[in-house]
Amino acid sequence: MAPENGAGRLRSPGRLLLNPTPAADAPILFVGGKGGVGKTTVAAARALALADAGHRVLLMSTDPAHSLGDVLEHPLGDRPAEVAPGLWAAEPDADAAVRRRITRVVRDAERALPAEIMPAVRRHLDHAGAAPGMAESALADLLMERMEEVGDRWDRLVVDSAPTGHLLRLLALPTLLTPWVEGLTRRRERARSAEAFADVVVAAPEEDPLLVRLHERRHRLEGAAGLLRSASRVCLVTVPRRMVLAESGRALDSLTDAGFPLDTVVVNQIPPAGAAGPEGVQVLAEMRRRFAGPGVVEVPLQDREPTGPERLRALAAHLPGRPGAGTTPGPGSFDRTDRTE
């Protein structure tokens, strides 16, 4: 079972908003990159290393094409399951999250709106549940819930993110949704004021549950936006191929422009010395220059698929924060064993 969640929820992460944390100590880590670069294995290896160091770690996938359970060699579902000492993992079901959200909205609407309009409300919500972006928004809600638990239920949260474009949208959602929720709140407040002024009898308690829910969501979005910039880091995973370099560079620029703190970039699947070819050597050199700001860790191509705890631990030895990890803060400062020339 997952560790018990105590009271407070936002209080512990809320303290982190005031003092942005160094990369090594950031309690929330997003791992992203283009599909096929090994971001899921990197996320799992880093989470396992944190658990081995004595932290209570939740590893969560936000990629609809879940592969985290395969990498951990452990069946996963909606609820966090303990997969190793100190490490819990989950693969949330976006469709189930959408259904739960709609159920909550219907329940609140039944308490606040006249019964005769509820059939229309239900029809509207049924259509909304299938709308583009609803599953992504529901996953963002689940992620925000887990973020609120950091510092209380979990010491660290590692997020195996969807490919780069989805990660950027996911990280931007709290900021994008906050004005929309504020607008809905103002409209609801005006409607309540008009009803009171007209002395309209509405089947609702003194405390409007829809308003309560909107205020809660606004506060949650504001808290999540702050945590994303003060208590989290984004680790980009890439491989030494030119097309991947271009996408990773754009992702790094977008994250930097949006104010998201970056962790060390992981260049994965480095071929053995002499096997990269001239173009591979050139691309790797460009990556070293391009990602000199956050720094680079170069991970050699593994001889076997890195799945299961022992192979993930072997992979973790090459990653940031572990002995033997070859972080390269800038061009010309690489250990000789990291070179592929």
N, C-alpha and C positions, 0 to 999 in steps of 0.2 A: 504494500500500500504506500501511497505518497505520504510524505510527512504532513502532519496536521497543520492547517492554516489557522493562525491566530487572528485576533482582532487587529484592526488598524488598516489593513490592506494598503491604502495609498500613503499612509504615514511614513513607512520605511523608505519606499522609493522617493517620496516627496522631499526627503532630506537631501537626496542626491541632486535635485534640481539646482541647488544653490552652489554646488561645488563640482564642476565637471571633473570627471575622474580620468587619470592617465589610462592609456590604452591597455596596459597589462592588468589593470585593476577594474576595468569597466565591467559591471555585472551583467550586461546584456550584449551579446555578440550575434550579429547577423552574418551569415556566410552566403555569398551569392556569386553569380557568374553565369556565363553562357552554358546552355545545356551540354552535358557531355564532358565538362572539364574536370569533374571529380569533386564538386562542391559538397555533395552529400557525404562522401567519405571524409573529406576534410572537416566538415562540421562534426561528424561522429567522433573522429579522432581527437579533436580539440575538447569536445565535451567529456570524453572518457578520461583525458589527461587531467582535466579540472576535477573530476570525481576522484581520481586516484590521488590527487593532492589534498583531498579531505573536504571538498566542497559538496553541498547538496545541489545537484545540477539537473535542470530540466532541458532536454533536447526535444525541440518541436519542429515539425515539418509544416511549411505553408505552401509547399508545391503540390498542386492537385494530382500530379503524376507521382504519387508517393513511391519512394524506393528506400526510405530510411530503415524500415523493417528488414529488408533484404540485406542491407549493409551491416546491420547489427546482428543479423541471423536470429531475430526474435520477432514473433508476431506482435503487431502494434494496432492500436485502435484510438478511439476518441479520448479515452481516459489515460492519464500517464501510467505507464507500467514500469516497474523497476527491472532494468536489464543488466545491471552490474551494481556492485556496492556503491551507493551514493549517486547513481545515475538513473534517472527516469526518462522515458521517451514517449512521444505521442504523435500520431498521424491524424489530425482532426478531419472529420467528415464535413465538408463545406455544405453539402445538401442538407444534412441533419441540422447544421447550425442555422441555415435559412429557415427551416421549418420551426425550430425553436423560437427564432426571432418573431416570426409571423404569429405564432401562438401567443407570445407575450403581448404583442400589439393588439390582437383581438381581445384578449382578456382585459387590457386597459381600456380599450374602446367600449367594451360592454358596460364598464362602470361609469363612463363619462358621456356617452352619446345615447340619444333616444333609440329604443329598440327597433323602431320602424325603419331606420336607415342602416341597421347592421347588415342586412343581406347585401346591400351595395358595397359596404365597407369590405365585407369578406371577398366579394368578387374582385374588387380593386386589389386587395392584398394577394389573392391567388395569381393575378397577372403580374404584380410587382415581384413575386417570388421567382418568376422565371426571367426577369429582366436582366440584361447584360450588366455585369458588375456586382450583382447582388451577392453571389457566392464569395467574391473577393472581399466585399464589405463585411460579410459575416465572418470570414477568416480574420479580418482585421479586428473585429470585436473580440474574438477568441484570443488573439495575440495580446490585445490590450489587457484582458483579464489576467493573462499569465504575467505580463509585465508588472501589473500591480502587486503580484504575489512575491516579486523579487525583494529580498531583504527580510522576508517573513517566512514564507513557505519554502523558498528556494534561495540559495546563495548566488547562483548563476543561471542565466537563461541563454541557451544557444539555439539560434533559429536557422534551420536548413531552409533557405528561401527558394522560391520559384526562380526561374531564369531572370536575367538582369532586368528586363523591362517590367516584369511583374514585381520584382523587388522595389524598383524605383516608385512604382505606383503605390505599393503597400506602405512604404515609408512616408509618402506624401499624403496619404489619405487623412490622417488626423488634421493636418493643416487645411486641406481642401474641404473637409466636411464641417469643420467648426462654423464657418459663416452660414452654411446651409442650415445647420441645426439652430443657430441663433435666429435666423429668419423664421423658421417654423415656430420657434418659441414665441417670438413677437406676434405672429399671426394668431396663435392660440390664445395668448393673453388678451389681444384685442377682441377676439371672438367672445371670450368669457366676460369682458367688460361690457360689450354690447348686450349680451344676454342679461346681465345684471341690471343694466340701465333700462332695458325694455321689460323688465320683470317677467322674463320668460322662464317657465318652469322646466328645468332640465334634470333628468334622472342622473345626478352626479353628486358625489359627496362634496363637502366644503373644500377639500384638497383635491384638485384635479389630477388624476393619475397620469394623464397624458402630459401635462405640464411637468409633473414630478419626473417622469421618464426623460423628457427632453432636457431638463436641467441636469439630470444625472449624466446623460450622454454628453452634454456640452462640457461638463467638468472632467469627464473621463477623456474626451478628446484633447482638452487643453493639457491634462496631465501627461497623456501619451506623447504629445508633441514635444513637451519639455524633456521627458525621459529619453526620447530618441536623440536629442541633441546633447544631453548632459551626462547620461549614464549608459550610453551604448556606443558600440563601434561596429563598422561594417568592414568585413574581410572579403575582398574580392579574390576569387580563384580564377586563374587563367592558365593557358598552355601556350608553348612557344610556336604558335602558328600566326601568320600575318593577319588573317581575317579575324581571329579571336583577339589579337592585339588591338585592332581598330575598335571593336565593340567594347573591350575592357577599358580602353582609353576614354571613350565617350561616357561610359558609366562612371568612371572616376571623376570626370569633369562635372557631370550632373550632380553627383553626391556632394562634391566640394562646393559647387555653386549653391546647393540647397542647405548647406551648413551642417551636413552629417559628418561626424568625426570618422576618420578612416583608420583601420588597423593595417598591419603589414599585409602587403599583397603576396599571395601564394602563387608562384609559377610552378605548376604541377607537370608531372610526366616529362621531366628533362631526360633526353636520351643519353646513353653512355657516351663517354668521351670518344670523339671520332665518328659517331654514328649519326650526328645531326645533319651533316652536310653544310655547305657554305650558306645556304639561305637560312637554315635553322640557327646557325651561329649568329648570323646578322640579326635575325628577329629577336633572339635572346638578348643580344647587346642593346637593341632598341628598347626592349622591355626594362632592362636595368636602368636605362636613362629615363624612360617615360615614367616609371613608378619610383623614382629616387626619393620623392617627397615622403610618402608613407613608409618607404623601405620595401625590400623584396626578400622573400625566402624562397629558395629554389629546392624543389622536391624531386628526387630522381624517379625515373620510371620504375615502378615496382615489378618484380618478376612474377608476382601472382596477384590476383584480384584482392585488394585490401578489405576483406570482409571478416567479421567476427572480432571479438575483443583482442586477441593476441596480435593479429595482423594490424589492427587499428592502432594498437600501442606502438608497434614498430613504425608505422607511418607518423604517429605523433612526435616521435623523436626528431623529425625534420621540421616540425612546425613551430611557429612563434611561441616563446615562453618555455621551451623545453631545452634541456642540455643537448648540444650538438646541432641546434637549429642555426643555419647559416644566414642570419638576417644581414642584408646588404643595404646600408643606408644611403649609398650613392655610388655613381660610377667610379671604377678604379679601386674599390675597397673590398673586393671579394677575396675570400679565402681560396687558395689554389684548388682545393678539392671540390669547390662549387662550380668550377669552370667546365664548359663543354668544348672549348676550342681544342 
